[in-house]
Amino acid sequence: MAEFAPSGPDLTDWEPVRSVPDLFRRRVAQAPDRTALIDAHRQVTYEELDRVSDAWADQLIHLGVRQGDFVALSLPRRIELVAAMLGVLKAGAAYSALDPAWPVDHVTRLTTRLAPSAIVTWADTLTVCGAGAVLALREDALSTALAGPAATPRYIQLADDHPFCVFFTSGTTGEPKGSISTHRALARVVAQEGRTWFGQDTVIPAAAPAAWDAFALELWGALLNGGTSVLCESSYLLPDTLRTLVERRGVNSLWLTSSLFNLLVDEDETKDCFRGIHLVLTGGERMSSTHARAFLARYPEIRLINGYGPVESTVFATTHAVTAEDVQGGDVPIGRPVADTDVLVLKDGTPCEPGEVGEIYLGGGGLSLGYANNPEATSNAFLEARIDGVSYRLYRTGDLGWWSTTGNLHYAGRADRQVKIRGHRVEPALVEQAVSNALGGQNCHVLPVPAPDGSYGALAAFVVGEPRTCLEALPHVLTKTMPHHLVPQHVIAVDQTPLTANGKLDQKALLDLLPATAWTKSEPMPGQGTAGGISEIFAEVLGERFRSNDHPLFSMGGTSLEAVRICARIHALFGTAVPVGLFLQHSSVKQACALVENALAEELPGSSESTVKPSGPVPLVPVQAEAWLEGMVAPDPASGNCLMDWHISGSIDVTALQAALRDLHQRHEPLRCAYTFLDQPVAEIEAGAPAPEVQVRSASGQPDKDNEWFLDLLRRPFDIEAGEVWRVAVLPGPNITRLGISVDHTAFDGWSEALLMDDLTIAYRARRAGRVPVFAHPAPTFAALWQEHNQSAGGGVGDSCRAFWRGALQNVQALDFPAVSVPDAAGPEPVETLIQRPAVEACGRLADRQGVTLFTVMLALYSEAVARVTASQDFAVGIPVAHRGTALSAVAVGCLTGTVCVPVSRSQGSVAEAVARTGHTLRQVLSHSELSLPEVTQLSGHRRGDRSALFQTVFALQDNRRPVLELDGCAVELHRPTARGAVAELAAEVWPSPNRAGEATLRLTYDPTAVPRNTVLDIAAAFDALVNEVTEHA
């Protein structure tokens, strides 16, 4: 066997290392105040992370966790997850991260196999069995640990071959296999002093699934070298996301799967997204020489590393620094062994000569200890061998490869049927077994569907013989027990198995049965010009859900909010606006392409680049005027106040905050103008009030009174005619400082929250450093929005639209709530009910089956609950709709959310039938939404009295991008107080949980003079019962 020096950044002989906790503590001692972790809205230093993990290690030990145990972690990718990982390691145990979004049945099987002594999860979210003790974290667990007394550090001596982590292999549908990696295995890749790619200046996003060893590379590569790990909410690093990470977080290093690397290189022609990056590590699939060549030509200064290694060898077994010479041909080397790693290429047990293809075997310090509690699988995969007089413990990879004469290893495919689907290892034979079992034993063949670049993006199942069950339901059945990447996306019945002349399965004949658009990846579909551009937009917005150019948006799991995003990007790319209502009727790539090309051919308004200079008052666009009118006639003008209550752990610089608020006030016209009526609602830019002064109240020692002052200030109505539009309050406390922001709804909406907080983060950071903030782009003005609206409005509202509304509202009656004799003593306190993750998943599956959105399902359930409790037959529900389908509106702070009236009828059939009917109604309503609510009201013949003319209840699924506020040196969490009074007699909102993945909360607010509290409680209970009914029949 030839021996080759390990490769990487000058990796020579392996240097023995200590355990991960010891290596981490070394970094704490060197730079305790350096930033260790950043997540969506917080950051912690090395010392703070050390302190929290000490506290949680202490709790785990008290729960009975002992050295050598396994501990399961079911937490989202946030700071708490990493603190829990480190706490487990400090307790002497090994962790295994389980994705909270995985199907419950799948997680249960994993924990049963793992047999952990404890599980760490969010409080009240444990839905799996197989775990012992539970460490249930509450939302304030991090701040509590930092504020409390420091725990005594646990110095448990761990050998470097002690278990560090259990990574569950991503590949098969048989018994799950948990590969046990050691401290030594990780350290050989990321913690060789002076011989690794990472250092104190490393800032790297952690976007890989936490259950993968790639996440260990991203996380521990930073933490064990004094760098910073940026925990990403999304697993998809899209070009704009990456650009933002570089600019706002200082990201300079990346791990990317080969598929994602290819996508970013393709997008980079216009995005320039790698600028500022110094290091790119990639692997998981064969590297595309075409993409690598394009990358190196554009970024010769960036170091590109091609890595290879299954999880059984922990992260990488070989690496190669890719050069321009490497990418001239079709095969990029996977390199030389990393430190402390044996790589053998064998044929019939004999080492291969250079150029000879054989099977790759791996050994050395990176090798897994085996599979957790699975001795049979361990003995099958790992073997003892003596080769050329040397004894080895080896892992048989099933990969083929060959050595070059220069000592580089090259990948040559698989020795079996195993493939990679979007980075996941998949064994089609075992998927076949699962499909056959689900079909009662019918014979089937499962094949990977090749994409044009040679990779695989989906599986197809071909069922032989007369189907004994409905094949359309098969993917739904399989999703209950299998991860998404293992579920065949195409299921086709065949009369018999096609064979080649040699009597083998004719895979080409089967694949030829698929539609031409069957290949699936999270990349654009083939196409040029308009079709190619729109396909790229769909791919960016939908990610791996994007299936083909022919599928409508909703059939791919898209949402109405994503429709808005697609329309906004179409406008930005082509300069012509596609109305969202029209797009919803023609929502495939091909149909959207026709809409854009027709608009361009007819030279419809929308492409002009001229600008309008404001001259005096500027008219409000219709949706803004609608918000102004609703505020004017509302019984309580403060009921529409948009409130944010930020809880801050750390010291806040009020002077810098005040300066930042002035920057935002000057930047965004809607925050600094007066809203008046001059023949029509207008904005008077020059008549606005100065920037709000931060109102600070020193803690009085009476928390109730302090809280009352704080909330009363935020809930107080504004004088928008005088230009008073927003206010800010600060309430210091012993552990938490509260920052309150309140904005009048005429100038603000839910979409604006994230935009404004992004700007406040930039401005505060700059002012704290004594600089003037620099924003990415100018904020849209009222005049520009007015011009854009006129350009995209098209031919106005047609007679068919008016006829639709006259007919749709013909039978609508006012809701008949029971009379309120005396308002309940509890007052208008909200009524809330938790929607558990299994219930949300069940509603999502129902939405998929019906070809609708999750919003549609929730609206149908809520409408049915109201109908049952009030015994109403025909009534209407108001829903919010974002009017942000153009380039400027998508980035404008302001109220660009209108209300649409949805007529509903009490269901006389099943819940599924109610959802289908609601979906049909909603599509009709949204496709005729160009008529404003006041115009619809006038057409209906209903007249506003003491009650709203069309509807007395509203419903919203609050799925806007979550606002993120970053204040240097502080941990920040958003809380949401209710406004004063309800926006309707009864208002319902479903809020996805920011901390408990997959869960949501229904919040009901109401007017206690119009609706008895008991009625609200009954509606909440009825909604809960309907959700349970959906779950039981899922």
C-alpha positions, -999 to +999 in steps of 0.1 A: +000+000+000+013+034-009+014+059+020+007+096+013+013+126+036-020+140+049-033+171+031-051+203+042-034+235+055+000+220+061-014+190+080+015+166+086+017+141+115-012+140+138-007+157+172-026+141+202-053+164+215-075+167+246-112+165+248-136+190+232-144+206+266-107+210+274-100+225+240-130+249+244-119+260+279-085+268+265-102+293+241-122+307+270-091+314+290-074+331+260-102+354+250-133+353+273-149+384+258-146+373+222-180+366+205-185+328+203-220+325+189-245+346+170-280+335+163-310+353+147-313+379+174-286+373+201-249+367+206-228+353+235-192+355+244-169+325+251-172+332+288-210+334+287-212+302+267-189+285+292-210+297+321-243+285+306-229+251+296-215+246+331-249+253+346-266+228+322-239+202+327-246+205+364-284+200+359-278+170+336-255+153+362-282+158+388-307+142+364-285+111+364-264+116+333-231+098+336-198+094+317-203+074+286-241+080+283-259+093+253-281+124+255-306+134+228-311+171+219-343+182+203-337+220+199-337+244+170-304+258+156-300+285+182-276+294+210-294+270+234-286+240+212-249+247+213-249+254+251-267+221+255-242+203+233-213+217+254-231+209+286-236+173+276-199+170+268-189+186+301-210+160+319-189+133+303-216+121+279-221+122+241-249+142+224-271+134+194-289+162+178-324+154+165-341+178+142-373+191+159-389+193+124-385+155+117-417+134+118-425+123+153-425+086+144-390+089+129-376+107+160-392+081+182-374+053+163-341+071+166-344+077+204-355+041+208-323+030+191-301+056+209-315+048+243-304+081+258-302+086+295-318+121+290-332+144+264-329+182+263-358+200+247-381+230+250-406+227+279-439+210+270-427+198+236-415+163+243-435+141+219-411+111+215-404+081+236-371+062+243-356+089+265-350+088+303-348+120+322-359+153+306-341+187+309-369+210+297-357+245+288-380+275+290-377+305+267-357+324+293-334+295+300-303+313+285-309+346+303-317+328+336-284+308+334-265+340+328-282+360+355-279+332+382-250+322+403-222+305+384-222+267+386-190+249+397-173+237+365-172+199+361-138+187+351-145+151+340-114+134+325-122+122+290-098+102+268-096+113+232-113+081+221-143+088+243-176+092+225-183+128+215-214+126+193-238+102+177-246+111+141-276+093+127-268+084+091-291+101+066-294+073+042-318+044+046-352+034+056-341+003+075-332+005+112-316+039+118-279+037+125-262+062+148-225+065+141-205+072+173-177+097+167-149+104+192-133+135+205-101+125+186-120+120+154-133+156+155-101+172+167-080+156+140-099+178+114-106+210+133-083+214+162-047+207+151-029+237+165-016+257+135-026+230+110-062+237+104-082+260+081-097+279+111-084+306+134-094+334+157-106+355+128-128+328+114-165+337+111-185+308+096-222+303+093-236+271+108-264+262+084-261+225+080-286+203+098-275+199+134-278+161+130-250+161+103-213+159+109-210+190+086-226+210+114-198+198+137-173+212+111-190+246+110-196+249+148-165+233+164-142+245+136-150+280+149-153+274+187-122+252+191-100+279+173-114+310+189-136+320+160-173+329+157-201+306+146-232+322+131-262+300+137-286+303+107-323+298+110-325+285+074-305+256+060-305+273+026-277+298+021-292+317-009-271+345-026-288+374-008-286+356+025-249+350+020-243+386+009-261+398+041-240+374+063-208+388+048-218+424+052-236+423+086-218+394+104-184+395+088-186+359+076-154+349+058-155+311+057-181+287+043-191+250+042-213+242+013-226+209-001-216+205-037-251+211-049-254+244-030-220+254-042-231+249-078-263+269-072-244+298-057-218+298-085-247+299-110-264+328-093-231+347-087-231+362-122-254+390-108-252+385-070-214+387-065-222+368-033-187+353-025-170+387-023-154+389+012-151+352+016-116+337+022-123+300+024-149+277+009-151+240+020-173+218-001-182+181-004-209+156+001-212+149-036-189+148-067-175+183-074-186+198-107-154+209-125-175+233-146-187+252-115-153+250-098-136+264-129-160+293-130-156+300-093-117+300-095-118+322-125-139+348-107-123+344-073-087+333-076-080+347-041-105+324-023-092+290-011-115+262-024-112+229-006-129+197-019-135+172+009-145+136+010-156+114+038-187+095+051-200+102+086-183+070+098-150+088+093-162+121+109-164+151+085-134+145+062-112+116+054-094+134+025-092+170+013-078+188-016-070+224-023-085+229-058-063+246-083-071+260-118-052+230-132-075+205-114-106+218-131-095+217-167-106+181-171-138+164-159-126+150-126-115+170-095-094+151-070-108+144-035-072+147-023-050+132+004-057+118+038-062+143+066-042+139+098-045+106+117-064+089+089-057+057+069-071+056+033-068+023+013-080+015-022-084-023-024-094-048-050-100-083-037-082-074-005-051-062-023-039-025-025-044-011-060-017+004-081-020+041-092-047+044-118-064+011-108-099+015-096-108-003-063-130+001-033-121+028-007-116+017+029-110+041+058-092+037+091-073+056+117-083+080+145-113+094+126-131+061+125-164+057+143-166+034+173-195+017+155-233+022+155-251+029+188-267-002+203-264-020+170-237-047+171-249-065+140-247-034+118-213-025+133-198-059+126-211-058+090-196-023+083-163-024+102-137-051+099-103-060+111-077-066+083-041-073+079-027-058+047+010-059+038+018-070+073+000-041+089-032-045+110-060-021+104-095-015+117-114-004+086-147+009+074-158-003+040-173+028+023-188+012-008-172+041-028-149+034-057-117+054-062-082+054-076-048+070-067-030+093-091+007+090-095+010+123-076-007+107-045-042+123-049-073+102-045-100+104-072-137+094-067-151+068-093-187+063-082-204+036-060-199-001-058-236-005-048-269+013-056-264+039-029-268+075-040-269+110-026-302+129-027-297+166-019-267+157+004-285+127+021-272+092+017-300+070+003-301+032-004-329+027-030-332-010-021-343-002+014-367+025+001-382-003-021-387-024+010-406+005+027-427+011-004-435-025-008-445-028+029-468+002+026-485-014-005-491-047+012-462-065-004-464-054-040-432-056-061-417-022-069-385-006-082-371+026-068-346+046-089-329+079-084-340+106-110-309+121-127-306+158-132-289+173-162-256+179-143-255+142-133-265+146-097-298+133-082-326+154-068-354+129-063-366+093-062-391+076-084-411+044-074-424+021-101-451-003-088-455-035-107-489-050-114-524-038-107-522-014-077-541-027-046-543+008-031-544+044-043-508+053-054-516+090-051-518+086-013-485+067-010-462+097-005-485+110+022-484+076+039-446+074+038-441+109+052-456+098+085-426+075+091-398+086+068-378+118+063-387+139+033-356+130+012-365+093+014-401+097+001-404+090-037-417+121-054-429+102-084-450+070-081-459+052-114-478+019-120-462-004-146-477-037-160-445-056-157-408-052-150-389-041-182-357-061-187-326-056-209-313-081-234-292-095-206-322-101-184-314-072-160-337-044-149-340-018-177-337+014-157-337+036-187-371+022-198-385+030-164-371+065-163-384+072-197-419+068-182-414+100-162-425+134-175-398+155-190-399+178-160-395+151-134-360+158-122-360+177-089-334+199-073-333+231-053-320+247-085-336+265-114-352+242-141-338+244-176-346+275-195-333+307-209-344+343-211-376+351-192-383+315-183-349+310-169-351+341-148-385+333-134-374+297-128-344+310-107-368+332-087-390+302-080-360+282-069-348+309-046-382+313-029-393+277-027-359+259-023-361+221-026-399+223-029-395+236-065-404+207-087-409+218-123-418+247-145-453+233-150-464+229-113-486+257-098-472+274-068-496+259-043-491+224-055-454+228-046-463+238-010-460+276-017-479+302+003-496+335-006-467+353+012-442+335-011-464+346-041-458+382-030-421+376-028-420+360-063-439+389-077-416+414-061-385+397-075-401+394-110-407+432-109-371+438-098-356+416-125-378+425-155-391+460-146-427+450-152-452+443-124-473+412-122-503+418-099-504+392-071-541+385-077-534+377-114-503+356-105-524+335-081-545+324-111-515+316-132-488+306-107-465+281-125-432+293-140-446+289-176-477+308-168-458+336-150-435+337-180-464+343-203-477+371-181-444+389-181-438+385-218-473+397-227-467+428-205-433+435-221-447+429-256-475+454-250-452+478-234-474+481-204-463+507-178-438+494-154-404+497-170-399+534-168-370+545-147-381+581-143-387+594-108-412+618-094-400+646-071-424+653-043-441+686-046-463+693-016-487+666-002-484+631-018-515+610-023-515+577-004-517+546-025-551+529-021-540+503+005-524+531+026-556+552+023-576+522+034-555+519+066-559+556+072-597+554+068-600+524+091-580+542+118-602+573+115-634+554+120-622+528+146-639+531+180-605+531+196-578+547+174-551+529+194-564+494+186-542+493+155-509+503+172-481+479+161-461+470+193-427+454+199-414+447+234-377+438+232-362+422+263-325+429+265-298+412+286-268+435+287-260+472+287-278+493+262-263+527+250-293+550+252-274+579+235-265+557+205-301+544+205-315+580+203-291+588+175-301+557+156-338+565+160-331+599+144-314+581+115-344+559+109-368+589+113-350+607+086-346+576+064-383+565+063-408+591+052-438+572+066-424+578+101-419+615+097-449+629+079-484+641+088-514+621+075-543+644+065-572+646+041-571+671+012-598+658-012-581+625-006-558+610+021-523+624+017-489+624+034-474+658+042-437+652+044-427+686+057-455+687+084-442+658+104-430+658+140-393+655+151-379+620+158-393+606+190-373+610+221-365+579+240-386+579+272-367+563+300-382+553+334-359+543+362-371+512+379-392+521+409-389+488+427-426+482+420-426+460+389-464+461+384-464+499+382-433+500+360-450+475+336-482+496+336-463+527+327-444+510+299-475+494+283-497+524+287-471+545+269-470+521+240-507+517+238-515+554+238-531+567+206-511+588+182-520+622+166-510+613+130-526+646+117-499+664+137-472+640+125-469+620+157-465+585+143-442+564+166-427+564+200-400+545+219-396+537+256-369+521+277-375+504+311-343+493+328-345+464+352-322+444+375-316+417+348-336+427+318-340+461+301-371+465+280-371+485+248-406+493+236-415+505+201-450+515+190-460+527+155-494+538+143-508+512+118-513+539+092-475+540+088-466+505+096-475+468+093-461+433+101-439+432+070-423+465+081-411+451+114-382+432+100-372+460+077-372+486+105-353+464+129-327+455+102-321+493+098-320+499+136-294+472+140-272+489+114-278+524+127-272+515+164-240+496+156-227+526+136-237+552+162-222+532+190-189+532+171-191+569+164-199+565+127-228+576+104-247+545+093-246+533+057-276+514+045-278+490+016-302+511-005-323+542-002-357+538+014-386+542-010-404+575-008-442+581-009-438+597-044-419+566-057-445+542-043-473+563-058-456+562-092-449+525-090-485+519-080-498+538-111-474+520-134-484+485-121-521+492-118-528+482-154-563+488-168-581+493-135-610+473-121-633+455-146-670+449-146-664+412-139-646+420-107-675+441-095-700+414-105-680+388-086-682+408-053-719+416-057-726+379-060-701+367-034-716+389-006-752+384-014-759+360+014-735+374+040-751+382+074-736+398+105-724+375+132-749+371+160-728+370+192-747+365+226-755+397+243-731+410+269-749+420+300-718+429+322-683+427+307-663+399+322-641+408+352-611+394+333-616+422+308-602+419+273-572+397+282-564+375+252-575+339+250-547+316+238-545+279+228-514+260+219-513+241+186-488+213+191-463+202+165-481+170+155-512+190+149-494+216+128-479+188+108-513+172+103-527+205+091-498+208+067-504+173+053-541+182+049-531+213+030-508+193+007-536+168+000-560+196-009-535+216-028-539+246-006-518+265+020-516+261+057-533+295+060-563+281+042-566+251+065-563+274+096-589+298+082-613+270+075-609+256+110-614+290+126-644+298+104-660+265+113-653+270+150-670+304+149-700+290+130-705+262+154-704+283+185-725+312+172-749+289+151-742+312+122-746+300+086-733+326+062-709+353+074-676+369+064-641+369+078-616+397+071-580+386+063-549+407+058-532+407+024-498+422+017-497+445-013-460+441-018-457+425-052-434+452-067-398+460-062-402+492-041-431+480-021-412+449-010-386+470+008-407+499+020-415+506+056-452+516+058-487+501+058-490+482+026-513+455+040-550+457+031-580+437+043-599+413+021-634+401+029-638+363+027-674+350+027-678+316+045-706+292+051-709+266+079-698+232+067-724+205+063-697+179+056-662+168+067-634+191+077-616+182+045-646+194+025-647+226+045-610+232+037-615+225+000-644+250-002-624+276+017-595+271-007-618+276-037-633+307-021-600+321-011-586+317-046-616+335-061-614+363-035-576+369-040-579+369-078-604+398-074-586+417-047-578+447-069-610+463-056-604+480-022-623+471+009-643+504+009-653+499-027-663+463-019-684+475+010-701+501-012-709+475-038-723+450-012-751+474-001-741+468+035-740+500+056-717+506+085-735+513+118-722+506+152-706+474+137-683+468+108-703+466+076-690+434+061-674+413+089-671+413+127-642+389+129-607+389+113-581+361+110-544+362+103-515+337+101-486+358+112-459+343+090-440+375+080-402+374+083-395+376+120-379+409+130-343+406+143-327+433+165-290+430+172-274+452+199-237+445+203-229+428+236-266+421+243-289+391+241-323+403+227-357+386+227-389+398+212-422+398+232-455+408+218-479+427+240-515+432+227-527+466+216-554+485+235-587+473+223-593+448+195-591+456+157-625+439+154-652+425+176-632+392+175-597+389+161-578+357+157-541+353+150-520+322+147-484+329+157-457+304+149-435+298+180-401+314+177-385+289+201-405+257+197-400+244+161-432+234+144-456+247+171-480+277+170-504+296+192-539+308+184-545+341+201-580+356+203-585+392+212-620+408+215-642+437+223-656+428+258-686+451+251-696+431+220-685+395+227-688+376+260-656+361+272-673+327+275-681+328+238-644+335+230-634+306+252-659+283+235-646+293+201-610+285+212-622+251+225-640+245+192-610+254+172-589+230+194-614+202+188-613+207+151-575+207+151-575+174+170-600+160+145-576+168+117-547+152+137-567+120+143-575+116+106-541+126+093 
